[in-house]
């Protein structure tokens, strides 16, 4: 009894001991039967107490464990085989550990040790939270390492130098760009290095900071002591470095250092370009006007100066024929030559395009300005050699003297420009001083130019017609159409005033088209088959649409091509000879007659008459005026008429005003005459009346 009671007490004590263990516990016999276990063991695996009993085989327990959802990563057979192998491999008395995955994603760490005569004693501990906690620590450690790597990468790869100092002015850390910008040795990059030691080294290396070394050190200490933001620019080995000091709450500071050398150079370049021409590097209009404005006070005190406006002659032809690249190189050479004509005190500028201006700050009088203008025209008139091309241009110069021609920038520039216009009108490649009255002439030109743009729309143009009389036919054979402009405000304006302006502006093309259409339409109202002659300008003949324009005028009016004559001057054949001749041949092939006007006054050459078979040669009126005073005029008239006959061309003498002139050209065999002896230019109605009278007289004579 006593022995039985003792055994019962021992069993209770063992059960109490097993249940007090804070982890699962079980014992497997040598033949894999369950010997003992505690409640924690059941709880860990979710085993119902009623289904676990002493002596159960390991295989039965494994199947029950799988039923409870444990070991989801293995089949019961795989787990059983692996578990038996682990136990059988551990008979040395050492403790072995493995981990298992059980229901709920929990991780159980089992430790088993073999005890002879008993079997394997196994403990089971839920280490899920421990693992999770460890993973968090490891993840945070990894994240911190990555953050430090990123921070180091940023700090050492930014364009700015960066360093931190503590409240005592000791270096805490600095990045690689900071060391690189200043070329600091390794010994000065160590933590704890004083700011004074670093600055002393930099000043020894030639650093400049706007003042001497002591003043700069005092400023840095003062800024640091007050905890204020500081900013300055250093210069070291030709480089500009911007330093900014930012205070921290603990009394230390962070400073940034940026190499701004290229930025300053770019800013200087931008500032330079704002007032200089990018192609020639000369001052531009803005800079030039500022320089002129700066001398205005001196002009009011009687100081003398001069302003020259310079414009290149024939430069547009360079761009049109050789291209803008060559044109730019010419402009560079022009700038160099112009600069060579100036004095040290003068200001030369490129105003725009092919326009330059020169300010002569110190002149004794007009002679000084004239001497420089003369040098300019000679320098630019000398041929340029650019990429194998010989370029010939010129320079026209307008001069305004100060204060005689004005004492303000605007007035002087305006007057110099007016003088330039006169220089161009005088034949180019020369210079001209400003004169009173030029402004009025320019205003007159501008009025004409502005009016021309509106004249067609306002129907202000009209045609008059001057007859050409055939001496053999003894009747009017042709009428020359002449344009007149009845300006709404200025009255009738002479063609001599507005035709040159129309040609310069290109408006002659539209005006010429109107004349051609109007002349053809009026000619269709005439009672006879008299021809109508229309003058063509150089600009019209260069127009690629001339042939189509003439054809359209004939078709719209119904005028037969044989009744149309087109008059051109010799000078037209000097420019674009081949295209000009091609157009003339196409027009003549239609039956249109082509006349050479003003023959003998310009560049007369027999080669032109050989290159194109003109229908008519018109002898200029100037020979008629000199007929009685100069014997050579008659000889020229005789030669021209004979030349025309030999080439199968008719001849017309212009400017016949006397019977003696008529007799002289008739005697030489001239075919047609034109002049006030017969009729001045008349309106369309008078033409019809003239032709009807002539026809009636012919019929009366015939009867």
C-alpha positions as CSV (number, residue, x, y, z in Angstrom):
1,X,0.0,0.0,0.0
2,X,2.7,2.4,1.0
3,X,4.7,1.5,-2.1
4,X,1.6,2.0,-4.3
5,X,0.9,5.3,-2.7
6,X,4.5,6.3,-3.3
7,X,4.3,5.5,-6.9
8,X,1.1,7.5,-7.3
9,X,2.7,10.5,-5.6
10,X,5.6,10.2,-8.0
11,X,3.4,10.2,-11.0
12,X,1.6,13.3,-9.8
13,X,4.9,15.0,-9.2
14,X,6.1,14.1,-12.8
15,X,2.8,15.3,-14.3
16,X,3.2,18.6,-12.4
17,X,6.8,19.0,-13.5
18,X,5.9,18.3,-17.2
19,X,3.0,20.8,-17.1
20,X,5.2,23.5,-15.6
21,X,7.7,23.3,-18.5
22,X,7.0,26.5,-20.7
23,X,7.3,24.5,-24.0
24,X,6.0,21.3,-25.5
25,X,7.6,18.1,-24.3
26,X,7.4,14.5,-25.4
27,X,9.4,11.2,-25.4
28,X,9.7,8.7,-28.2
29,X,10.8,5.2,-27.5
30,X,13.6,3.6,-29.5
31,X,10.9,1.9,-31.6
32,X,9.1,5.2,-32.2
33,X,6.2,4.9,-29.7
34,X,4.9,7.8,-27.7
35,X,6.0,7.4,-24.1
36,X,5.0,10.7,-22.4
37,X,4.0,14.3,-23.3
38,X,2.6,17.5,-21.7
39,X,-0.3,19.8,-22.5
40,X,1.9,22.4,-24.2
41,X,2.8,19.7,-26.7
42,X,-0.9,19.1,-27.5
43,X,-1.5,22.9,-27.7
44,X,1.4,23.5,-30.1
45,X,0.1,21.0,-32.7
46,X,-3.6,21.4,-31.9
47,X,-4.0,17.8,-30.9
48,X,-7.2,16.9,-29.0
49,X,-6.3,15.3,-25.7
50,X,-8.7,12.5,-26.3
51,X,-6.9,11.4,-29.5
52,X,-3.4,11.2,-28.0
53,X,-2.6,8.2,-25.9
54,X,0.4,6.5,-24.6
55,X,2.1,4.0,-26.9
56,X,0.8,5.7,-30.2
57,X,3.2,5.2,-33.0
58,X,5.1,8.1,-34.6
59,X,3.3,7.3,-37.9
60,X,-0.1,7.7,-36.2
61,X,0.8,11.0,-34.6
62,X,2.2,12.3,-37.9
63,X,-1.1,11.5,-39.7
64,X,-3.0,13.2,-36.9
65,X,-0.7,16.3,-37.2
66,X,-1.3,16.5,-41.0
67,X,-5.1,16.2,-40.3
68,X,-4.7,19.2,-38.0
69,X,-3.1,21.3,-40.9
70,X,0.5,21.0,-39.8
71,X,3.5,20.6,-42.0
72,X,1.6,22.0,-45.1
73,X,4.9,22.0,-47.1
74,X,5.2,18.2,-46.9
75,X,3.1,15.1,-47.3
76,X,2.7,12.9,-44.1
77,X,5.0,10.3,-45.7
78,X,7.7,12.8,-46.5
79,X,7.6,14.3,-43.0
80,X,7.6,10.9,-41.3
81,X,10.6,9.7,-43.3
82,X,12.6,12.9,-42.6
83,X,11.7,13.0,-38.9
84,X,12.7,9.3,-38.4
85,X,16.0,10.0,-40.2
86,X,16.7,13.0,-38.0
87,X,16.1,11.0,-34.8
88,X,18.0,7.9,-35.9
89,X,20.9,10.2,-36.9
90,X,21.0,11.6,-33.4
91,X,22.2,8.9,-30.9
92,X,25.3,10.6,-29.7
93,X,23.7,12.3,-26.8
94,X,24.0,15.7,-28.4
95,X,21.1,18.1,-28.7
96,X,19.9,18.6,-32.3
97,X,17.5,21.3,-33.6
98,X,15.1,21.4,-36.5
99,X,12.2,23.8,-37.5
100,X,8.7,22.8,-38.6
101,X,5.9,24.8,-40.2
102,X,2.6,24.2,-38.5
103,X,-1.0,25.4,-38.8
104,X,-1.5,29.1,-38.9
105,X,1.9,29.8,-40.4
106,X,3.6,29.3,-37.1
107,X,7.2,28.1,-36.9
108,X,8.0,25.4,-34.2
109,X,11.6,24.7,-33.2
110,X,12.1,21.1,-32.0
111,X,15.2,20.0,-30.1
112,X,15.8,16.3,-29.5
113,X,18.4,14.4,-27.5
114,X,18.8,10.6,-27.2
115,X,18.8,9.0,-23.8
116,X,19.7,5.2,-23.7
117,X,17.0,3.1,-22.1
118,X,14.4,5.9,-22.6
119,X,14.5,7.0,-26.1
120,X,14.4,10.5,-27.6
121,X,13.5,13.4,-25.4
122,X,12.0,16.2,-27.6
123,X,11.1,19.7,-26.8
124,X,8.8,21.9,-29.0
125,X,9.0,25.7,-28.8
126,X,6.9,28.2,-30.8
127,X,9.5,30.7,-32.2
128,X,7.3,32.5,-34.6
129,X,7.4,35.9,-32.8
130,X,11.1,35.5,-32.1
131,X,11.8,35.0,-35.8
132,X,9.5,37.8,-36.8
133,X,11.3,40.1,-34.3
134,X,14.7,39.1,-35.6
135,X,13.6,39.6,-39.2
136,X,12.3,43.2,-38.3
137,X,15.7,43.9,-36.8
138,X,17.5,42.6,-39.8
139,X,15.3,44.5,-42.2
140,X,15.7,47.7,-40.3
141,X,19.4,47.2,-40.3
142,X,19.4,46.5,-44.0
143,X,17.2,49.6,-44.7
144,X,19.5,51.7,-42.6
145,X,22.5,50.5,-44.5
146,X,20.8,51.2,-47.8
147,X,19.8,54.6,-46.6
148,X,23.4,55.4,-45.6
149,X,24.6,54.1,-49.0
150,X,22.1,56.4,-50.8
151,X,23.0,59.3,-48.6
152,X,26.7,58.8,-49.2
153,X,26.0,58.5,-52.9
154,X,24.0,61.7,-52.9
155,X,26.4,63.7,-50.7
156,X,29.5,62.6,-52.7
157,X,27.9,63.0,-56.2
158,X,26.1,66.4,-55.9
159,X,27.8,69.2,-57.8
160,X,28.3,71.2,-54.6
161,X,30.9,70.8,-51.9
162,X,29.3,70.1,-48.5
163,X,30.8,70.1,-45.1
164,X,29.6,70.3,-41.5
165,X,31.3,71.9,-38.5
166,X,30.5,71.6,-34.8
167,X,29.9,74.5,-32.4
168,X,33.7,74.7,-31.8
169,X,34.5,75.1,-35.5
170,X,35.7,71.5,-35.8
171,X,35.1,69.5,-39.0
172,X,32.5,66.8,-38.6
173,X,32.2,65.5,-42.1
174,X,32.8,66.8,-45.7
175,X,32.0,65.3,-49.1
176,X,34.3,64.4,-52.0
177,X,33.3,67.5,-54.2
178,X,34.3,69.8,-51.3
179,X,37.8,68.2,-51.2
180,X,38.0,68.3,-55.0
181,X,36.9,72.0,-55.4
182,X,39.6,73.2,-53.0
183,X,42.2,70.5,-53.7
184,X,42.4,69.7,-49.9
185,X,45.0,67.1,-48.8
186,X,43.9,64.0,-46.9
187,X,45.2,65.4,-43.5
188,X,42.7,68.3,-43.6
189,X,39.7,66.0,-44.4
190,X,39.8,64.2,-41.0
191,X,37.1,64.8,-38.4
192,X,38.2,67.3,-35.8
193,X,40.2,69.5,-38.2
194,X,39.7,73.2,-37.3
195,X,38.3,75.7,-39.8
196,X,41.3,77.9,-39.1
197,X,43.7,75.2,-40.3
198,X,41.7,74.6,-43.5
199,X,41.4,78.3,-44.3
200,X,45.1,78.9,-43.5
201,X,46.0,76.2,-46.1
202,X,43.7,77.7,-48.7
203,X,45.1,81.2,-48.3
204,X,48.6,79.8,-48.6
205,X,47.4,78.3,-51.9
206,X,46.4,81.7,-53.2
207,X,42.7,81.9,-52.3
208,X,41.2,85.4,-52.4
209,X,38.0,86.4,-50.7
210,X,37.5,90.1,-51.3
211,X,39.8,91.2,-48.4
212,X,42.9,90.1,-46.6
213,X,43.2,86.8,-44.6
214,X,42.6,88.3,-41.2
215,X,39.5,90.2,-42.3
216,X,38.0,87.1,-43.8
217,X,38.7,84.9,-40.8
218,X,37.2,87.5,-38.5
219,X,34.0,87.6,-40.7
220,X,33.7,83.8,-40.6
221,X,34.1,83.6,-36.8
222,X,31.6,86.5,-36.4
223,X,29.0,84.8,-38.6
224,X,29.5,81.5,-36.8
225,X,29.3,83.1,-33.3
226,X,26.0,84.9,-34.1
227,X,24.5,81.8,-35.8
228,X,23.7,83.7,-38.9
229,X,23.5,82.8,-42.6
230,X,26.7,83.9,-44.5
231,X,27.5,84.1,-48.1
232,X,30.6,85.1,-50.1
233,X,32.6,84.3,-53.2
234,X,36.2,83.0,-53.2
235,X,38.6,83.0,-56.0
236,X,41.1,80.1,-56.2
237,X,43.4,79.3,-59.1
238,X,41.3,81.2,-61.5
239,X,38.1,79.6,-60.4
240,X,35.1,81.4,-58.7
241,X,33.6,79.5,-55.8
242,X,30.3,80.5,-54.1
243,X,30.3,79.7,-50.3
244,X,27.1,79.7,-48.3
245,X,27.1,79.0,-44.5
246,X,23.9,77.8,-42.9
247,X,23.6,77.7,-39.0
248,X,22.4,74.7,-37.0
249,X,20.6,74.7,-33.7
250,X,23.5,73.2,-31.8
251,X,25.8,76.1,-32.7
252,X,27.5,74.3,-35.6
253,X,26.9,75.0,-39.2
254,X,26.7,73.4,-42.6
255,X,28.5,75.2,-45.5
256,X,28.0,74.6,-49.3
257,X,30.6,75.4,-51.9
258,X,29.8,75.7,-55.6
259,X,32.2,76.3,-58.5
260,X,30.4,79.1,-60.4
261,X,33.2,79.9,-62.8
262,X,31.3,78.7,-65.9
263,X,28.1,80.3,-64.7
264,X,29.8,83.7,-64.3
265,X,31.5,83.3,-67.7
266,X,28.1,82.5,-69.3
267,X,26.5,85.4,-67.5
268,X,29.3,87.7,-68.8
269,X,28.8,86.2,-72.3
270,X,25.0,86.8,-72.2
271,X,25.6,90.4,-71.0
272,X,28.1,90.9,-73.8
273,X,25.7,89.5,-76.5
274,X,22.9,91.8,-75.2
275,X,25.0,94.7,-76.4
276,X,27.2,93.2,-79.1
277,X,26.6,91.6,-82.5
278,X,27.1,87.8,-82.4
279,X,28.6,87.7,-85.9
280,X,31.1,90.5,-85.9
281,X,31.5,91.0,-82.1
282,X,31.0,94.7,-82.7
283,X,28.7,96.7,-80.4
284,X,25.0,96.5,-81.5
285,X,22.4,99.2,-81.8
286,X,21.6,99.1,-78.1
287,X,25.2,99.7,-77.1
288,X,25.7,102.3,-79.8
289,X,22.7,104.4,-78.8
290,X,23.9,104.2,-75.2
291,X,27.3,105.5,-76.2
292,X,25.7,108.3,-78.2
293,X,23.4,109.2,-75.3
294,X,26.5,109.5,-73.0
295,X,28.0,112.3,-75.1
296,X,24.7,114.4,-75.3
297,X,25.7,116.5,-72.2
298,X,29.0,117.4,-73.9
299,X,27.2,118.4,-77.1
300,X,25.1,121.0,-75.3
301,X,28.4,122.5,-74.1
302,X,29.7,122.9,-77.7
303,X,31.7,119.7,-77.9
304,X,31.9,118.5,-81.6
305,X,31.3,115.0,-82.7
306,X,30.1,113.2,-85.8
307,X,27.8,110.3,-86.6
308,X,28.3,108.2,-89.7
309,X,25.7,105.8,-91.0
310,X,27.3,103.2,-93.3
311,X,25.4,100.9,-95.7
312,X,27.0,98.3,-97.9
313,X,26.3,98.6,-101.6
314,X,25.3,95.5,-103.6
315,X,25.6,93.2,-100.6
316,X,22.2,91.6,-101.3
317,X,23.6,90.3,-104.5
318,X,26.3,88.5,-102.5
319,X,23.7,86.6,-100.4
320,X,21.6,85.9,-103.4
321,X,24.4,84.5,-105.6
322,X,26.9,83.1,-103.2
323,X,24.7,82.3,-100.2
324,X,24.4,83.6,-96.7
325,X,27.4,81.6,-95.4
326,X,29.7,83.6,-97.7
327,X,27.8,86.7,-96.9
328,X,28.5,86.3,-93.2
329,X,32.2,85.9,-93.9
330,X,32.1,89.1,-96.0
331,X,30.5,90.9,-93.1
332,X,33.2,89.8,-90.7
333,X,35.9,91.1,-93.1
334,X,33.9,94.3,-93.5
335,X,33.8,94.8,-89.8
336,X,37.6,94.3,-89.6
337,X,38.2,96.8,-92.4
338,X,35.9,99.3,-90.9
339,X,37.6,98.9,-87.5
340,X,40.9,99.6,-89.2
341,X,39.7,103.0,-90.4
342,X,38.7,104.2,-86.9
343,X,40.6,105.8,-84.0
344,X,40.9,104.6,-80.5
345,X,38.2,107.0,-79.2
346,X,35.7,106.1,-81.9
347,X,32.7,103.7,-81.5
348,X,31.9,101.3,-84.3
349,X,28.7,99.2,-84.3
350,X,26.8,96.9,-86.5
351,X,23.2,98.2,-86.4
352,X,21.7,95.3,-88.4
353,X,22.0,93.4,-91.7
354,X,24.5,95.3,-93.8
355,X,24.2,98.5,-91.8
356,X,26.9,99.9,-89.6
357,X,27.3,103.1,-87.6
358,X,30.3,105.0,-86.4
359,X,30.5,107.6,-83.6
360,X,33.4,110.0,-83.8
361,X,33.7,111.4,-80.3
362,X,36.4,113.9,-81.0
363,X,36.4,115.9,-84.3
364,X,37.7,119.4,-85.1
365,X,35.3,119.8,-87.9
366,X,33.7,118.3,-91.0
367,X,37.1,117.7,-92.6
368,X,37.9,115.0,-89.9
369,X,34.7,113.2,-90.6
370,X,35.2,113.4,-94.4
371,X,38.7,112.0,-94.1
372,X,37.4,108.9,-92.2
373,X,34.4,108.5,-94.6
374,X,36.8,108.6,-97.5
375,X,38.9,105.9,-95.9
376,X,35.8,103.8,-95.3
377,X,34.7,103.9,-99.0
378,X,38.2,103.1,-100.2
379,X,38.6,100.2,-97.7
380,X,35.2,98.6,-98.5
381,X,35.6,99.2,-102.2
382,X,38.7,97.0,-102.4
383,X,37.6,93.5,-103.5
384,X,37.2,90.8,-100.9
385,X,38.6,87.3,-101.3
386,X,36.3,84.8,-99.5
387,X,36.7,81.0,-100.0
388,X,38.0,81.5,-103.5
389,X,35.4,84.0,-104.5
390,X,36.3,87.6,-105.3
391,X,33.5,89.8,-103.9
392,X,33.1,93.4,-105.0
393,X,30.9,95.6,-102.9
394,X,31.0,99.2,-101.8
395,X,30.0,101.5,-98.9
396,X,27.8,104.5,-98.9
397,X,28.2,106.9,-95.9
398,X,25.9,109.5,-94.5
399,X,27.4,112.0,-92.0
400,X,25.7,114.2,-89.4
401,X,27.8,116.7,-87.5
402,X,27.0,117.5,-83.8
403,X,25.9,119.9,-82.6
404,X,25.3,121.6,-85.9
405,X,23.0,118.9,-87.2
406,X,21.5,118.0,-83.8
407,X,22.4,117.5,-80.2
408,X,20.3,114.4,-79.4
409,X,20.8,110.8,-80.3
410,X,17.5,110.5,-82.3
411,X,18.1,113.7,-84.3
412,X,21.7,112.8,-85.2
413,X,20.8,109.3,-86.2
414,X,17.9,110.5,-88.3
415,X,20.0,113.1,-90.1
416,X,22.9,110.8,-90.7
417,X,20.4,108.3,-92.2
418,X,19.0,111.1,-94.5
419,X,22.5,111.9,-95.6
420,X,23.1,108.2,-96.3
421,X,20.0,108.1,-98.6
422,X,21.4,111.0,-100.5
423,X,24.8,109.3,-100.9
424,X,23.0,106.2,-102.4
425,X,21.0,108.4,-104.7
426,X,24.2,110.1,-105.8
427,X,25.6,106.9,-107.2
428,X,26.6,104.9,-104.1
429,X,30.2,104.1,-102.9
430,X,30.5,107.7,-101.7
431,X,29.7,109.9,-98.7
432,X,27.4,112.8,-98.2
433,X,26.9,115.3,-95.3
434,X,23.5,116.1,-94.0
435,X,21.9,119.2,-95.5
436,X,18.8,121.1,-94.6
437,X,15.9,120.2,-96.8
438,X,16.9,116.5,-97.0
439,X,14.1,115.7,-94.6
440,X,11.5,117.2,-96.9
441,X,12.8,115.2,-99.8
442,X,12.7,112.0,-97.8
443,X,9.2,112.8,-96.6
444,X,8.2,113.4,-100.3
445,X,9.6,110.0,-101.2
446,X,7.8,108.3,-98.3
447,X,4.6,109.9,-99.3
448,X,5.0,108.6,-102.9
449,X,5.9,105.1,-101.7
450,X,2.9,105.0,-99.3
451,X,0.6,106.3,-102.0
452,X,1.8,103.8,-104.5
453,X,0.6,101.0,-102.3
454,X,-2.9,102.4,-102.5
455,X,-3.0,103.9,-106.0
456,X,-4.2,100.7,-107.8
457,X,-7.0,100.1,-105.2
458,X,-8.0,103.8,-105.5
459,X,-8.0,103.7,-109.3
460,X,-5.6,106.7,-109.4
461,X,-3.6,105.6,-112.5
462,X,-4.6,106.4,-116.0
463,X,-3.0,105.9,-119.5
464,X,-2.2,108.4,-122.1
465,X,-1.1,107.5,-125.6
466,X,1.5,109.2,-127.9
467,X,1.3,108.3,-131.6
468,X,4.0,106.9,-133.8
469,X,3.7,107.9,-137.4
470,X,4.8,105.7,-140.3
471,X,6.5,107.9,-142.8
472,X,5.9,105.5,-145.7
473,X,2.3,104.8,-144.7
474,X,1.7,108.5,-143.8
475,X,-0.5,107.5,-140.9
476,X,-0.4,106.5,-137.3
477,X,0.9,103.0,-137.0
478,X,1.3,102.7,-133.3
479,X,0.6,104.4,-129.9
480,X,2.9,104.3,-127.0
481,X,1.1,103.8,-123.7
482,X,2.3,106.1,-121.0
483,X,1.2,106.0,-117.3
484,X,0.0,109.0,-115.3
485,X,-0.8,109.1,-111.6
486,X,-3.4,111.5,-110.3
487,X,-2.6,111.5,-106.6
488,X,-5.6,112.3,-104.4
489,X,-3.7,115.0,-102.4
490,X,-0.7,116.0,-104.5
491,X,-2.3,116.1,-107.9
492,X,-0.6,114.6,-110.9
493,X,2.8,113.1,-110.1
494,X,5.4,112.7,-112.8
495,X,6.5,109.2,-113.8
496,X,10.0,110.4,-113.4
497,X,9.2,110.7,-109.7
498,X,7.3,107.6,-109.0
499,X,8.6,105.0,-111.5
500,X,12.1,104.7,-109.9
501,X,10.5,104.3,-106.4
502,X,8.1,101.6,-107.8
503,X,11.1,99.8,-109.3
504,X,13.1,99.9,-106.0
505,X,10.2,98.6,-104.0
506,X,9.1,96.0,-106.5
507,X,5.6,97.6,-106.9
508,X,6.4,98.1,-110.5
509,X,5.4,94.5,-111.2
510,X,1.8,95.1,-110.2
511,X,1.7,98.5,-111.8
512,X,3.2,97.1,-115.0
513,X,0.6,94.3,-115.1
514,X,-2.1,96.9,-114.8
515,X,-0.6,99.0,-117.6
516,X,-0.3,95.9,-119.9
517,X,-3.9,94.8,-119.3
518,X,-5.3,98.4,-119.6
519,X,-3.4,99.1,-122.8
520,X,-4.6,95.9,-124.5
521,X,-8.2,96.6,-123.5
522,X,-8.1,100.2,-124.8
523,X,-6.4,99.2,-128.0
524,X,-9.3,96.9,-128.8
525,X,-11.6,99.9,-128.8
526,X,-9.7,101.6,-131.6
527,X,-11.3,101.8,-135.1
528,X,-8.0,100.8,-136.8
529,X,-5.5,98.0,-136.4
530,X,-2.9,100.4,-135.0
531,X,-0.4,98.7,-132.6
532,X,0.0,99.6,-128.9
533,X,3.5,99.8,-127.4
534,X,4.1,99.1,-123.7
535,X,7.4,99.8,-121.8
536,X,8.9,97.0,-119.6
537,X,11.2,97.8,-116.7
538,X,14.1,95.7,-115.6
539,X,12.2,94.4,-112.6
540,X,9.3,93.3,-114.8
541,X,11.5,91.4,-117.2
542,X,13.2,89.5,-114.3
543,X,9.8,88.4,-113.1
544,X,9.3,84.7,-113.8
545,X,5.6,85.3,-114.5
546,X,6.1,87.9,-117.2
547,X,5.3,85.5,-120.1
548,X,2.1,84.3,-118.4
549,X,1.1,87.9,-117.6
550,X,1.4,89.0,-121.2
551,X,-0.5,86.0,-122.5
552,X,-3.3,86.6,-119.9
553,X,-3.6,90.3,-120.9
554,X,-3.9,89.3,-124.6
555,X,-6.5,86.6,-123.9
556,X,-8.6,88.8,-121.5
557,X,-8.7,91.7,-124.0
558,X,-8.8,89.7,-127.3
559,X,-6.0,91.8,-128.8
560,X,-4.1,89.9,-131.5
561,X,-0.4,89.4,-130.4
562,X,0.7,91.2,-133.7
563,X,-0.8,94.4,-132.4
564,X,1.3,94.5,-129.2
565,X,4.8,95.9,-129.0
566,X,7.0,95.6,-125.9
567,X,9.7,98.2,-125.5
568,X,12.8,97.4,-123.5
569,X,16.0,99.4,-122.9
570,X,19.5,98.2,-123.6
571,X,20.4,98.0,-119.9
572,X,17.9,95.1,-119.5
573,X,20.1,92.9,-121.6
574,X,23.1,93.5,-119.2
575,X,21.5,91.6,-116.3
576,X,20.5,87.9,-116.6
577,X,21.2,87.8,-120.3
578,X,20.3,84.2,-121.0
579,X,16.9,84.2,-119.0
580,X,16.1,87.6,-120.5
581,X,16.7,86.4,-124.1
582,X,14.7,83.2,-123.5
583,X,11.7,85.2,-122.3
584,X,12.0,87.6,-125.3
585,X,12.2,84.7,-127.8
586,X,9.0,83.1,-126.3
587,X,7.1,86.4,-126.5
588,X,8.3,87.1,-130.1
589,X,7.3,83.6,-131.1
590,X,3.7,84.6,-130.3
591,X,3.9,87.4,-132.9
592,X,4.5,90.2,-130.4
593,X,7.0,92.8,-131.7
594,X,10.0,93.7,-129.5
595,X,11.6,97.1,-129.6
596,X,14.9,98.4,-128.2
597,X,14.2,101.8,-126.7
598,X,16.7,104.7,-126.2
599,X,19.3,103.0,-128.4
600,X,22.6,104.7,-128.3
601,X,22.4,106.3,-124.9
602,X,23.8,103.6,-122.6
603,X,25.6,100.4,-123.2
604,X,24.9,100.1,-126.9
605,X,26.5,97.0,-128.4
606,X,26.1,95.3,-131.7
607,X,26.3,92.0,-129.8
608,X,22.9,92.6,-128.3
609,X,21.4,93.1,-131.8
610,X,23.1,89.9,-133.0
611,X,21.9,87.9,-129.9
612,X,18.3,88.9,-130.3
613,X,16.5,89.8,-133.5
614,X,14.6,93.0,-132.5
615,X,11.8,94.2,-134.6
616,X,12.5,97.9,-134.0
617,X,15.2,100.2,-132.8
618,X,14.1,103.5,-131.3
619,X,16.6,106.4,-131.5
620,X,16.7,108.4,-128.3
621,X,15.3,112.0,-128.4
622,X,18.6,113.4,-127.1
623,X,20.1,113.0,-130.7
624,X,17.2,115.1,-132.0
625,X,17.9,117.9,-129.6
626,X,21.5,118.1,-130.7
627,X,20.8,117.6,-134.4
628,X,21.3,121.3,-135.4
629,X,24.2,122.0,-133.0
630,X,26.3,118.8,-133.3
631,X,27.1,117.3,-136.6
632,X,28.0,114.0,-135.0
633,X,24.4,113.5,-133.9
634,X,23.3,113.3,-137.6
635,X,26.1,110.8,-138.2
636,X,24.9,108.6,-135.4
637,X,21.3,108.8,-136.5
638,X,22.4,107.8,-140.0
639,X,24.5,104.9,-138.7
640,X,21.7,103.6,-136.5
641,X,19.1,103.7,-139.3
642,X,21.5,102.0,-141.7
643,X,22.3,99.4,-139.1
644,X,18.6,98.7,-138.5
645,X,17.9,98.3,-142.2
646,X,20.9,96.0,-142.7
647,X,19.6,93.8,-139.8
648,X,16.0,93.8,-141.1
649,X,14.8,96.1,-138.3
650,X,12.6,99.2,-138.5
651,X,13.7,102.4,-136.9
652,X,11.8,105.0,-134.9
653,X,13.1,108.5,-134.2
654,X,11.8,110.0,-130.9
655,X,11.5,113.6,-129.9
656,X,10.6,115.0,-133.4
657,X,9.5,118.6,-132.7
658,X,10.5,120.5,-135.8
659,X,10.0,120.1,-139.6
660,X,13.8,120.2,-139.9
661,X,14.2,117.2,-137.6
662,X,11.5,115.4,-139.6
663,X,13.2,116.1,-142.9
664,X,16.6,115.0,-141.6
665,X,15.4,111.5,-140.4
666,X,13.1,111.1,-143.4
667,X,16.1,111.7,-145.7
668,X,18.1,109.0,-143.8
669,X,15.3,106.4,-144.4
670,X,13.8,106.3,-140.9
671,X,10.6,104.3,-140.8
672,X,8.6,105.9,-137.9
673,X,8.7,109.2,-136.0
674,X,7.3,110.2,-132.7
675,X,7.2,113.6,-131.1
676,X,5.3,116.8,-130.3
677,X,5.4,117.8,-133.9
678,X,2.6,115.3,-134.4
679,X,1.0,115.0,-131.0
680,X,1.7,115.1,-127.3
681,X,0.4,112.1,-125.2
682,X,-3.4,112.2,-125.3
683,X,-6.2,110.4,-123.5
684,X,-8.1,107.3,-124.8
685,X,-11.0,109.4,-126.2
686,X,-8.7,111.6,-128.2
687,X,-6.9,108.6,-129.6
688,X,-10.2,107.3,-131.1
689,X,-11.0,110.8,-132.4
690,X,-7.5,111.0,-134.0
691,X,-7.8,107.7,-135.7
692,X,-11.3,108.4,-137.0
693,X,-10.2,111.7,-138.5
694,X,-7.2,110.1,-140.0
695,X,-9.4,107.4,-141.6
696,X,-11.8,109.9,-142.9
697,X,-9.0,112.0,-144.4
698,X,-7.7,108.8,-146.1
699,X,-11.1,108.0,-147.6
700,X,-11.5,111.6,-148.8
701,X,-8.1,111.5,-150.5
702,X,-8.9,108.2,-152.1
703,X,-12.2,109.5,-153.5
